[in-house]
């Protein structure tokens, strides 16, 4: 790993010709992004047997709520439990996603000392399964995150309670950080900051980005060299997608701080080593894309956290795997994901940032925190994860070139008490030879099915419009040698 540094300089527009094979591990990000608004609120407290008591508590279903909600899926657990409650009002002037990052490590490590943190539009201690707008999914003695949506000016209540009967369970100390976030949207190239992805391509021969703005008009931006890897993201946290490339020859990521003259306003970050695969995402929940790489030789992720300028290390995967980032647990933090070809199938392994329980798809009902993998897709399929069902969680998905179909597992659906995706959905959109470009083209916060057809330089995208797929778009934009860049990476054949 090289020691990183930040720098700014004028971008040289000369073209550097060297051969770089675009790897199959360059894939589309699937992350629901929200920008922090205002100063976080920190609350501390303790639970004792003498606290006020509530009747019943939410049944644990293994799925934390996200910015699109998450009501209880089962009847409440009977009993009487001690609780603390705190009232808040959304001050942002807009609909907000509220995140609650809690630390219950001071509660001890036994079942009698575990807690739950829940959010209510109105809290009734005699009816604890009603008016629920946010839940953690688990009881906890550690750390975790839950998120929920609150209208502008709306009030809500955070409740911290024990899970053992009054007189048994206590918590010496707990804390949580409450953050209001606005401007929530799906990841994708959005230059105009209107919540809609813009069809964009990168022309390696000239280092030019060409953007077809959803708000109207076009832009041609000079940025990058032949052989660079597309790494567009919001590195500045202003809600607009920044042009960005990763240069394998120097292991350096470049991004622009200007939407009008990117070649003259460049930040460069030497980060990584030869052979590394760029995997930028927002891993620290500060609303900014973090510079990150995955190293196939040792299966390790290296992340330069923008919130603290520190490097995070995580071993997840092995040589030959395909890294695929996203937010599979809905906590607004990038998760570590890899896809491994195994025989005729793909195996998915996801390490969730929330609870650190690992991949919970395909786990048994008795062990929702297990770290099993899930088999999904054939080896010839292309991994194209995104939030296709609009629950603010990344769905496992593949595009099948042989028949032009998209197949995905809906993270919003469950079967019985089994957490995670169990319902398969399919959609026919594309032909063999098309390059998938999933993004949110209609601004409904769902990933839309989209392809770029190199044979005729045409984009085909179907608008999800809250799940109806009633409209579609066709745009001639680019040529056969251009690289589509609306999804942050070019998605190639495996």
C-alpha positions in Angstrom: 0.0 0.0 0.0 1.3 3.4 -1.0 1.2 6.2 1.5 -1.6 8.4 0.4 -1.6 12.1 -0.1 -4.0 14.6 -1.6 -3.1 17.1 -4.2 -4.6 19.4 -6.8 -3.3 20.3 -10.1 -4.3 21.2 -13.7 -5.1 18.1 -15.6 -2.8 17.4 -18.6 -5.0 16.8 -21.6 -2.4 14.8 -23.5 -3.4 11.2 -24.1 -1.3 8.5 -22.5 -1.4 5.3 -24.6 -0.9 2.1 -22.7 -2.8 -1.2 -22.7 -5.1 -1.8 -19.8 -7.7 -4.6 -19.9 -10.9 -3.5 -18.2 -11.6 -6.2 -15.7 -14.9 -7.9 -15.0 -14.7 -6.7 -11.4 -15.6 -3.2 -12.5 -19.2 -3.1 -11.6 -22.1 -0.8 -10.8 -22.5 0.5 -7.3 -25.8 0.0 -5.7 -26.1 2.5 -2.8 -28.8 4.7 -1.5 -27.0 8.0 -0.7 -28.1 10.7 1.8 -26.3 13.8 2.8 -25.9 14.7 6.5 -27.8 17.9 7.4 -26.9 19.9 10.6 -25.0 18.7 13.6 -25.7 15.2 14.9 -27.4 14.8 18.3 -25.8 12.6 20.9 -27.9 11.1 23.7 -26.7 9.0 26.6 -28.5 7.2 29.4 -29.0 4.0 31.3 -31.9 1.6 31.9 -32.8 0.5 35.5 -35.5 -1.6 37.0 -37.0 1.6 38.4 -37.6 3.2 34.9 -41.1 3.5 33.5 -42.3 0.3 31.9 -44.0 -0.6 28.6 -46.2 -3.5 27.8 -44.8 -5.8 25.1 -41.9 -5.2 22.7 -41.2 -5.4 19.0 -40.5 -9.0 17.8 -37.0 -9.3 16.2 -37.2 -10.1 12.5 -33.5 -9.7 11.6 -34.0 -6.8 9.2 -33.1 -3.2 10.4 -35.4 -0.5 9.0 -34.0 1.7 6.2 -34.7 5.2 4.9 -37.9 3.9 3.2 -39.3 2.4 6.4 -39.6 -1.0 8.1 -42.7 -1.8 10.2 -42.8 -4.9 12.4 -43.5 -8.1 10.6 -44.7 -10.2 13.6 -46.8 -9.9 16.7 -45.1 -8.3 19.7 -43.4 -10.2 22.4 -45.4 -10.3 25.6 -44.0 -8.9 28.9 -43.3 -5.8 30.8 -40.0 -3.9 30.0 -38.2 -0.8 31.4 -37.7 2.0 28.9 -36.4 5.5 28.3 -37.9 7.8 25.6 -36.7 11.0 23.8 -38.8 13.3 21.6 -37.5 15.1 18.5 -38.8 17.2 15.6 -37.3 17.3 12.1 -35.8 20.8 11.8 -34.4 20.5 8.2 -37.4 22.0 6.3 -37.5 18.9 4.1 -38.3 15.2 4.3 -35.3 13.6 6.1 -33.8 10.2 6.5 -33.0 9.9 10.2 -30.2 7.6 11.2 -29.6 6.4 14.8 -26.2 4.9 15.4 -26.3 3.3 18.8 -23.7 1.9 21.2 -25.0 -0.6 23.7 -21.7 -2.1 24.8 -22.2 -0.7 28.2 -25.2 -2.9 28.7 -23.3 -6.0 29.4 -23.1 -9.2 27.4 -25.9 -11.4 28.5 -29.5 -11.9 27.3 -30.8 -10.1 30.4 -28.7 -7.0 29.5 -29.6 -6.6 25.9 -31.6 -3.7 24.5 -33.7 -2.5 21.6 -33.8 1.0 20.1 -37.0 1.8 18.2 -38.6 4.9 16.6 -42.2 5.8 16.7 -44.3 8.6 15.1 -46.3 8.5 18.4 -45.3 6.2 21.3 -47.9 4.4 23.3 -46.3 2.2 26.0 -49.4 0.1 26.1 -49.3 -0.7 22.4 -45.7 -1.0 21.4 -46.3 -2.5 17.9 -48.2 0.5 16.7 -46.9 3.7 15.0 -43.5 2.1 14.5 -41.4 3.9 11.9 -37.9 2.5 12.7 -36.5 -0.7 14.3 -33.1 -2.4 14.6 -34.2 -5.9 13.7 -32.2 -7.4 16.6 -31.7 -7.1 20.3 -28.2 -5.9 20.9 -25.4 -5.6 23.4 -23.2 -4.0 20.8 -23.4 -1.4 18.1 -25.7 -0.9 15.1 -27.7 1.5 13.0 -31.4 1.9 12.1 -32.8 4.5 9.7 -36.3 5.8 9.0 -38.0 8.6 7.1 -39.6 11.7 8.7 -41.6 14.4 7.0 -40.5 18.1 7.3 -41.5 19.5 10.7 -42.8 16.1 11.9 -42.2 14.9 15.5 -41.1 11.4 16.5 -39.9 9.5 19.6 -36.8 7.3 20.1 -37.4 4.5 22.7 -34.6 2.6 24.3 -35.7 -0.5 26.3 -34.5 -3.7 27.8 -35.6 -7.1 26.5 -35.7 -8.9 29.8 -38.6 -8.4 32.3 -38.6 -5.5 34.6 -36.4 -6.2 37.6 -34.1 -8.4 35.6 -32.6 -6.5 32.7 -30.5 -3.4 33.3 -28.2 -1.3 31.1 -25.4 0.6 32.9 -24.9 3.0 30.0 -25.9 3.4 26.4 -25.5 6.1 23.8 -26.7 6.9 20.4 -26.0 9.5 17.7 -29.0 10.9 15.7 -28.3 12.4 12.3 -30.8 14.1 9.9 -30.0 13.4 6.3 -31.6 15.0 3.2 -31.1 14.8 -0.6 -31.5 11.0 -0.6 -31.1 9.4 -4.0 -29.8 6.3 -5.8 -26.2 6.2 -6.9 -25.6 6.9 -10.6 -24.2 9.8 -12.7 -26.3 12.8 -11.7 -24.6 16.0 -12.8 -27.5 18.3 -12.3 -28.4 17.1 -8.8 -32.1 16.5 -9.7 -32.2 13.0 -8.4 -32.2 11.5 -11.9 -29.3 9.7 -13.6 -27.9 11.2 -16.8 -26.8 9.0 -19.7 -23.1 9.5 -19.8 -20.2 8.0 -21.7 -16.4 8.3 -21.6 -14.4 8.4 -24.8 -10.9 7.0 -24.0 -9.4 8.3 -27.2 -9.9 11.9 -26.2 -10.4 11.7 -22.5 -13.9 13.3 -22.8 -17.0 12.7 -20.8 -20.3 13.5 -22.6 -23.4 14.0 -20.5 -27.0 14.0 -21.6 -28.6 16.0 -18.8 -32.0 14.8 -17.5 -32.7 18.5 -16.8 -32.0 19.4 -20.4 -28.9 20.1 -22.5 -25.6 18.3 -23.0 -22.1 18.8 -21.6 -18.7 17.7 -22.8 -16.1 17.5 -20.0 -12.4 16.9 -20.6 -11.1 14.6 -17.9 -8.9 11.4 -17.9 -6.6 9.5 -20.2 -6.8 6.4 -22.3 -6.5 3.4 -20.0 -8.1 5.1 -17.0 -10.9 3.3 -15.1 -14.2 5.1 -14.6 -14.8 5.8 -10.9 -17.4 8.6 -10.9 -18.9 9.4 -7.5 -19.8 12.3 -5.1 -16.4 12.9 -3.5 -17.2 16.4 -2.4 -20.6 15.7 -0.8 -22.5 18.3 -2.7 -25.1 15.9 -4.2 -23.6 16.1 -7.7 -21.6 13.3 -9.3 -18.0 14.2 -9.8 -16.1 13.0 -12.9 -13.4 10.6 -11.6 -10.9 8.0 -12.9 -8.5 5.6 -11.4 -5.1 5.3 -13.2 -3.7 1.8 -12.8 -0.2 2.8 -14.1 0.3 5.1 -11.1 -2.3 3.6 -8.7 -3.9 7.0 -8.4 -7.5 8.2 -8.2 -8.4 11.5 -9.7 -11.6 13.5 -9.2 -12.7 17.0 -10.2 -14.1 19.6 -7.8 -15.7 21.5 -10.7 -18.7 20.7 -12.9 -17.7 23.3 -15.6 -13.9 23.0 -15.9 -12.9 19.6 -14.4 -9.5 19.4 -16.2 -8.4 22.5 -14.2 -9.7 21.5 -10.8 -8.4 18.1 -10.0 -7.7 16.4 -6.7 -5.5 13.3 -7.0 -5.0 10.6 -4.4 -2.2 8.0 -4.8 -3.8 5.0 -3.2 -3.2 1.3 -3.8 -0.7 -0.9 -5.7 -0.4 -2.5 -9.0 -3.2 -4.9 -9.7 -5.6 -3.3 -7.3 -9.3 -2.9 -8.3 -10.9 0.5 -7.4 -14.1 0.0 -5.3 -15.1 3.6 -4.2 -18.2 3.9 -2.1 -19.4 5.8 1.0 -18.1 3.5 3.7 -18.3 5.9 6.6 -21.8 7.4 6.1 -20.6 11.0 5.7 -22.3 11.5 2.3 -19.0 11.5 0.4 -17.6 8.8 -1.8 -14.5 7.3 -0.3 -11.4 6.3 -2.2 -11.0 2.5 -1.9 -9.4 -0.4 -3.6 -9.6 -4.2 -3.4 -6.4 -6.2 -3.7 -6.9 -9.6 -5.4 -3.6 -11.0 -4.2 -4.6 -11.0 -0.6 -8.4 -10.4 -0.7 -8.1 -7.2 1.3 -10.1 -4.0 1.0 -8.3 -0.7 1.7 -10.5 2.3 2.3 -9.5 6.0 2.8 -12.3 7.2 5.0 -13.2 10.8 4.0 -14.6 11.5 7.4 -11.4 10.9 9.3 -8.6 10.6 6.6 -7.7 7.3 8.1 -7.3 3.9 6.3 -9.6 1.0 7.0 -8.6 -2.5 6.2 -10.9 -5.5 5.8 -10.0 -9.0 4.4 -13.0 -10.3 2.4 -12.5 -12.4 -0.7 -9.7 -14.2 -2.5 -7.9 -14.0 -5.7 -10.2 -14.7 -8.6 -13.2 -13.2 -6.9 -15.2 -10.2 -8.2 -15.7 -7.3 -5.7 -19.2 -5.9 -5.8 -20.1 -3.0 -3.4 -23.5 -1.8 -2.3 -25.5 -1.2 0.8 -27.2 -4.6 1.4 -28.4 -3.8 5.0 -29.7 -0.3 4.4 -27.6 1.5 7.0 -26.2 4.0 4.4 -22.7 2.5 4.7 -21.0 0.6 1.9 -20.7 -3.1 2.5 -18.0 -5.6 1.4 -19.2 -7.9 -1.3 -17.6 -10.4 -3.5 -18.9 -12.8 -6.2 -17.2 -16.1 -6.8 -17.7 -18.4 -9.8 -18.2 -21.9 -8.5 -18.8 -24.5 -11.1 -21.7 -23.3 -13.3 -23.0 -20.8 -10.7 -22.1 -17.6 -8.9 -21.7 -17.5 -5.1 -22.3 -14.2 -3.3 -20.6 -13.3 -0.1 -21.6 -10.1 1.7 -20.1 -8.7 4.9 -22.7 -6.2 6.2 -21.5 -3.1 8.0 -24.5 -3.2 10.3 -24.1 -5.6 13.2 -21.1 -7.2 11.4 -23.2 -10.3 11.1 -22.1 -11.0 7.5 -24.4 -12.2 4.8 -27.8 -13.2 6.0 -29.5 -14.2 2.8 -30.1 -18.0 2.7 -29.6 -18.4 6.5 -31.8 -20.5 8.6 -34.5 -18.9 10.8 -32.6 -19.9 14.0 -29.4 -18.3 12.9 -30.1 -15.0 11.1 -26.6 -13.7 11.8 -24.9 -16.6 9.9 -22.3 -15.9 7.3 -23.4 -18.2 4.6 -23.2 -17.4 0.9 -26.0 -17.5 -1.5 -26.0 -19.1 -4.9 -27.4 -16.8 -7.6 -26.7 -16.5 -11.2 -24.7 -18.5 -13.8 -21.0 -17.9 -14.4 -21.7 -16.2 -17.7 -24.1 -13.7 -16.1 -23.0 -10.2 -15.2 -23.4 -9.0 -11.6 -25.5 -5.8 -11.6 -26.6 -5.2 -8.0 -28.8 -2.2 -7.3 -32.0 -1.3 -5.4 -34.6 -2.5 -7.8 -37.4 -2.7 -5.2 -37.0 0.7 -3.6 -36.4 -0.3 0.0 -33.0 1.5 0.3 -31.1 -1.8 0.3 -29.0 -3.2 -2.5 -30.5 -6.3 -4.2 -28.5 -9.2 -5.5 -28.9 -9.1 -9.3 -27.5 -10.4 -12.6 -28.0 -9.6 -16.3 -28.1 -12.7 -18.5 -26.6 -11.9 -21.9 -27.9 -15.1 -23.4 -31.5 -14.0 -23.2 -31.3 -10.3 -22.2 -33.1 -10.8 -18.9 -32.4 -9.3 -15.5 -32.9 -11.4 -12.4 -32.7 -10.2 -8.8 -33.6 -11.1 -5.3 -35.9 -8.7 -3.5 -34.4 -7.6 -0.2 -37.8 -6.1 0.8 -39.5 -9.5 0.9 -39.1 -12.3 3.4 -40.4 -15.8 3.8 -41.6 -16.5 7.3 -39.0 -15.4 9.8 -36.2 -15.8 7.2 -34.5 -12.4 6.9 -33.3 -11.1 3.5 -34.1 -11.8 -0.1 -36.0 -14.9 -0.9 -38.3 -13.8 -3.8 -36.9 -14.0 -7.3 -38.0 -11.5 -9.9 -37.1 -11.2 -13.5 -37.4 -8.6 -16.3 -36.5 -8.9 -19.9 -34.6 -5.8 -21.1 -31.7 -6.0 -23.4 -29.8 -8.2 -25.9 -26.6 -10.2 -26.0 -23.8 -7.7 -26.5 -25.5 -4.9 -24.5 -23.7 -3.3 -21.6 -25.9 -3.0 -18.5 -26.1 0.5 -17.0 -28.5 0.3 -14.0 -29.3 3.6 -12.4 -32.3 5.7 -11.3 -33.2 7.5 -14.5 -36.7 8.7 -13.4 -35.9 9.9 -9.9 -38.2 7.5 -7.9 -35.2 6.1 -5.9 -35.4 2.7 -7.5 -32.7 1.4 -9.8 -34.0 1.1 -13.4 -33.1 -1.6 -15.9 -31.0 0.0 -18.6 -28.5 -1.0 -21.3 -26.1 0.7 -23.7 -26.0 -1.0 -27.1 -22.5 -0.5 -28.6 -23.7 -1.7 -32.1 -25.8 1.4 -32.6 -24.7 3.7 -29.8 -28.1 3.7 -28.2 -29.3 3.7 -24.6 -32.5 1.8 -23.6 -33.9 2.3 -20.2 -37.2 1.4 -18.6 -38.6 3.7 -15.9 -39.6 1.8 -12.7 -42.1 4.6 -11.7 -42.6 3.0 -8.3 -42.6 -0.5 -9.7 -45.0 -0.2 -12.7 -42.4 0.0 -15.6 -45.0 1.8 -17.6 -42.6 4.0 -19.6 -39.2 3.7 -21.2 -36.7 5.8 -22.9 -34.4 5.5 -26.0 -31.5 7.8 -26.5 -28.8 7.7 -29.2 -25.7 8.8 -27.3 -22.3 7.5 -28.0 -20.5 5.1 -30.3 -19.3 1.5 -30.3 -15.9 2.5 -28.8 -17.2 4.7 -26.0 -17.5 3.5 -22.4 -21.0 4.0 -20.8 -20.4 5.8 -17.5 -23.9 6.4 -15.9 -23.2 3.4 -13.6 -19.9 4.2 -12.0 -18.1 1.4 -13.8 -18.1 -0.2 -17.2 -19.8 -3.6 -16.8 -18.0 -6.1 -19.0 -18.3 -9.8 -19.7 -17.2 -12.0 -16.9 
